[in-house]
Amino acid sequence: MRNILAIAHKELKSYFASPIAYVVIGLFALLYGYFYAVMLAYFVRAGMNMNPLQGQQVLNINQDMLRPVLQNVTVLLLFVLPAMTMRTYSEERRSGTIELLLTSPLTDWQIVLGKFVGALALYLVMLAVTLVHTAVLFVYGSPEVKPILTSYLGLVLLGGSFLSVGLFISTLTTNQIVSYIVTFSVFLLLWVINWFGSFSSGVMSDLTSYLSIIEHFDDFSKGVIDTTHVIYYLSLITFGLFLTAKSVDTERWRG
C-alpha cells in the first residue's frame, strides 16, 4: 500500500508540475459554472411563472435544476478525462523513464494502481470545485441530500471507469495526441452504444443498453443506488486496470 500511495503522490505532483492539472480543472470549472448558471436562471424563471393554484406541479430543485447540470458534467468528462490519462504512460515511454519504473522493485499492479489512484485524486479535486455551487443551493433553497450524494457517487464510479480505460490506452502509444484521440473515441463509443440498440430489439437491445456507460448513471442522478450499476462500473474499472497491468507486463518483458 505504501508503494501505491508513493506512486500516486508522485503522479499527482506531476500533474500540478505541468499545466495539465490547471487547464483541466480550470476548463471544467468554467464550463460547469456556465451550465449551472444557465440551469439556475431557467429554474428561477420557470418557478416565477408557475401557479400551483392552477394545478401546475411545483418544480423540484434536485430533478429540474441540479440533475440536468450533473448530466451535463458527464458530457464534459468525455473531453476532460482523456487529457488526464493521455500522458500517464505515453510520456514515460517517450522520455524513456518507463524503463526506470519497470526496473524498480515494484510490481506491475503497484505501478498501475498507483497511477490510477493519482489520476482519480486529481479527478476528485476537479469534482470538489462543483461543491461550491451545490452549497449555494442549500443557502437559498432546500435540496434533498440523498440524490446529491448518489449523483456524486455515480460521477466517481463513472470517472473511475473512464480513467481505467484511458490508462490502458495510454500504455499503447508514445504519442499523447494519439492517446487522447483514441481514448476520446472509446469513451464516445461507450456513450452512444445504446443508440445502436434503439434500432433493434430483444437481446441486442438489452446488451447495448447494458454496455452503455451513461445508462447506468441515470439512476444515481435520481437518488437510486442499484447494485447492477455499481457492479457494472466496478467491473469496468477492474477490467481496464487488468488490461493496463498486462500491457505494462508486456512492456517489462519487451524491455
Buried (B, 14 or more C-beta within 10 A) or exposed (E): EEBBBEBBBEBBEBBEEEEBBEEBBEBBBEBBBEBBEEBBEBBEEEEEEEEEEEEEEEBBBBBBBBBBBBBBBBEBBBBBBBBBBBBBBBBBBBEEEBBEBBEEEBBBBBBBBBBBBBBBBBBBBBBEBBEEBBEEBEEEEEBEEEBBEBBBBBBBBBBBBBBBBBBBBBBBBBBBEBBBBBBBEBBEEBBEBBEBBEEEEEEEBEBBBBBBBBBBBBBBBBBEBEEEBBEBBEEBBEBBBBBBBBBBBEBBEEE
